[in-house]
Amino acid sequence: MDKKTAVNESKELIKEIIQMYKDNIPGNRQSRFARHDYDFLIRIFDEIPLTQWKDAGIKYVQGVGDDEEVILHYDDTLKGTGKNGLLLTTKYLYWKSVAEGEECVSIFDIDDLFIKGGEFIVNLMIRLNNGITKAFQITKIVNDEEKEGFARLLQEIIQLLIEKSPVTSHEEKKEGWKSSQEGLEEEIRAVFKRNYIQKTLLFGDIPLEKLQNTRRKYVGNLEFTEKAILHYDDKFPFYPYTGLLLTNTHLRWRGWKSWKSFWPKADGVDISFDFDQVSVQCGWLYSSLIVHTTREDKPIIFLRMQLNKGQIESFAELLNLTIKLLKNQRGSL
């Protein structure tokens, strides 16, 4: 079954699921959600003005590809601008909440959706198959039954999309990609899309020459054969020259080894010989990336990432998966 046929077969079922959710909303007048126009808050298929939002520069929808069909959008803004919200497509779940930046996960990676929060802050928790849990803060739904119903609504639609999808896993998507430079880049971009981190760029989007002309010591002495794969910019008001660069042969960075460090230090490892993995060490006041090598562990503290534990965990997974791909196919870039 091709993608178009699968989506068409799912559309009527999805419409029935959404209508059932709306019909089951409690009739009490305390519900803020029930006082709004549902067509304004939850839109499906052609009702979603994706092109208009892309043209308006709304960041979290910019990554929607031509091979995806939009399924559902929940608008978490007051005037329906779409600047904060959640977008479900046939492949990915995109979102931007009031409190956090843009994020994206593959629907194939979602294990569970559930509601967590108190009276004032309510989050839709998105638990992934790898154990990482991400959060989308909801401000428009206040009734407890509506909150739980919204999570079940998304879960049911995602499960339907997976069942109808002609591709059932990322491993199947990856078949045939490993034979060329284009295939490897495509695979790395897919990993990046599932673990999106703000201030991170890939391949030709990395302003390498500009970085080398500043005080970015960790990018100043690249070998002739190195090609930039991924760059994370940890630029902070008082320390504007920190960040991390992954090339096809090395992982290089400039950050703090601990909170006792007076000044950030530049360091790096050869990903083919010295590198083992990246992990996260969470403390009471701060969290560190730990680069495990064959000889020692190298902690890195990035100030910008201290705001969100989930971002650090996603970034560690992004690095591990990307480096694994590069090690398996070293020399293809």
N, C-alpha and C positions, 0 to 999 in steps of 0.2 A: 504493500500500500504506500503510495507516495504521500508527501507532506500535504499537498493541497486536498487530496481526497480525505486524509485523516482529519484535517481541520474542519472540512465541511461536514463530515459525519459527527463531529463533536459539537458543532455550533448549537444545534437544537437542544442537545442535552445540557449544555452550559447555560443556555437561556432558561431552561426549566429549573436548574439548580439555583440560579440567581433569583428567579421569581419566587421560588419556594422560601428562600431566605427572607425576601422582603415581606412575603405574606405572614411569616412567623414572627415578625417584629412585634413586641408588646404594644398594646394600644394606649398605654399610659402616656400622659403629657409631660412626664419628667424627662423623657428621652430627647436629648438634643438632636440625635441622629434622625429621629422620626419626624422632626419638624422641618427638615430640609427636603429638597427635591432629590429623590434617589437618582434621577438621571444626571444630576449635577455631581453627586458623590461617587457613584459607581457607574462607569460607562463601559461598554463592551464593543468589540469589533470596530465597525466603521464609525461609531460614535466618538471614538478616541481621535482627537486632532493631532496625531503624531507629527506630521509634517509642519504644522503651525508651531508646535512646541520646539521642534528642532530649529526652525528658522528664528525663533525667539531666543535661542541660546540656552534653553533649559538643559542643564548638564547631564542629569541622570538618564535622559532618554537618547543622548547622542550616540551611544554605543549600539543601539538597536540596528541589526543588520538587515539587508535586503532579503535574506533567506529566513527571516522570522516573521510571523504574523502576530499582531497584537490581539490579545484576548480580553484583558480586563484592566481597567485603571481605577484606583481609588484615589480621590482628590482630597488632600488634607489641608487645603488652603481655605481662607474665608470667602474669596471671591471667584473660585474656580479657575485660577490661573495655571494650575498644574505644577507650580514651582516646587511644592512639596507633595509627595504622593508615592504611590506604589504601582508599578506597571508589570503585568504578567504577559509574557509572549509564549510562543510555542517552544522556546528553548530556555529562556532566562526569566528571573524575577529581578527587576530593577527597583530601587527606591531612593528617596531623599526625604529625611524627616526634619523636623524643626531643629532638633538638637545635634544631628550628625551630618556627615558629608554623604556624597553619593556612594552607593554600593550596588553590587550585582552578584547573583549566584545562579548557577545552573539548576534547573528544576530537577535534573537527574541526581543532584547532590543533596537535595533536601530530604531529611529524615522525618522531621515533625514540625508542626506549627502550633504554638500555644500562646496564651495570653499571660502576661506577668506584670504586676504593678499594683499600686495602691489607689487612693482616692484621686490624687492629683496627676500622677505620671503613669501612663499605661503603655506597655510595649507589646508589640507582636514579636514573639521570639521565634527565630528561624534556626532550628537545630540542623546541622549538616551531618552527613554520614561520617565525616572525619572527627566528630566530637565538638567542633567549634560551634558556638551559638552566637548569632548576630541579632540585632534588635532594630525594629522600626517603631518609632514612637508615634502613637495615635492620639490625636487631639479632638477628633470629631465624634468619637463613639464613647458614651459615658455609661450607658446601661450595660450591666454585667452580661445579660443574655445576648445582647447585640455583639459584645466583644468576643465571647466564645463562639457565637454564630459566624462571625466574620472569619475567624481562624479556621473553622470547619469548612466554610465556603471555599476558601483558597485551597485548603488541603484536598478537598474533593475534586476541584477543577484540575489541580496539578496532577493528581492521580489519574484522572481521565485522560489528560494530555499525554502522560507517560505511556498509558496503556494503548493509546491510539497512534503513538509516534512510530514511524518506520525505523527509527534508530532508538535502541533501548539503553544504551550506555555510552559513556565517553570513550571506552576502549574501541567500540565499533566505529565511532566517529574518527578515531585516530588511524584506522587501517589505511595503509597506502601513503601516509604522510611522511614517512621516515626516509624516503629515497631522495629527497632534494632539499635545497636551501629554502625554497618557497614553502615546502611542507613543514619544515622545522619551525620557521617563523610563524606559520599559521597555528601550529600546536602551542607554541609559547604564548601567542596572543590569546588563545582559548584559555590557557591556565591563568593568564593575567585578568581576563574578563571575569573569571569565577572568583578571583581574590583581589578585586580592584582596591587600590590604595591611592588616596589623593597625593598629589605632588610626585607621582611616579610616571616615567615616560619610557617608551620602548623604541629601540632601533633608530630609524632616521629622525624621530621626533626629539632625540636627545641632543641638546645644543653643545656638543662636545668641545668644539673650538672655543666657544664662549666660556665654558667652564674652565678650560685650560688657561685662558687668559686672565682668570681671576685667581684668588688665593685658595683654590681648591687643590690642596696638595695631593689628595688621593687620586686625582686624575692627571697629575702633572708628568708622570713618568711611565706612560703606557708603552708596552713593547710594540714593535712594528706590526706584528701579526695580530694584535688585539683588535677586536671589533666590539663596539658598545652594544650591549643587549638590553640592559635595564638600568635606569638611574632613579634613585629616590633622593629628593631634595629636602633636607631637614632644616633649611634656612630659618633662623630664629633671630629676633631683633638684636640681641647682644652677641650672637655667635652665627654670623651669616654664611660660614664656609664649611658647614658640616653636611654630610650626606653619604650615600652608598652607590657605588657603580659596579655592576656585574658585566664582565666581558666574556668572550668565548673561552678564555683561559684563566681569568682571575676574578676574585671578589675583593674589591677595594673599598675602604670607607674612612671616614673621619668622624669620630664621636668620642664620648666620654667612657673611660673604663669603669668608673664608679662615680658616685656623687661627691666623693672626696677629691676628685680630679679638679685641678684649677683650670686646665685648658684642654680642649679636645685634641686627640692624637690621631695621626694617620697610620693606617695599617692595612694588611691584606693577606690573602692566601691564594695559592695555586689550586684551583678547583679539581684538577685531575690527580694531584698527588697528595696534597696536605689536607684537603677538605673532607670532613665526615658528614656533618649536618648542621642545621641551624635550629635552635630551640628557644623557648621563652622562659625566663625566670621572673616570676611575679613576686614583688615584695609589698610591704605595707604602703610605702610612699612612692615607689617607682617600679618599673618593669624593665628588664634588660633583654636584648637579643644576645644569645650565646652562640658564637661560631665555634663549633667543635672541630678540632683538627686532629691529626694523627699524633701530635706532640703536646698540645695544650688547648685549653678552652679560653676563648677571647670574648669577654663581655663587651657589649656596645650599648650605650644609652643614647637614645635620640629624644630630644626634648619634645618635639612636636607629637610624637607617638604616645606620650604619657597620658593623653586625654582619654584614650580608649583602649582597654585591654584587648578587645576583639580585633582591633586593627593590627596590633602587634602580632597576635597569633596568625592572622591572615597573611601578614607580610612574611612571617617565618615559613609558612606553607608555600607561599608564592616562590620564595627563594629556593626552597628544597626541591620543589617540582621542576622549576626551570633549570636548576643546576643538574638535576638528574637527566633531563633531556639533553643538555649540552654535553655531559660526560658520556652519554650513550652514543652521541653522534659528533664527537669533537672533530673539528676540521671541515664540517659541512657548511659553515658560514664563512 
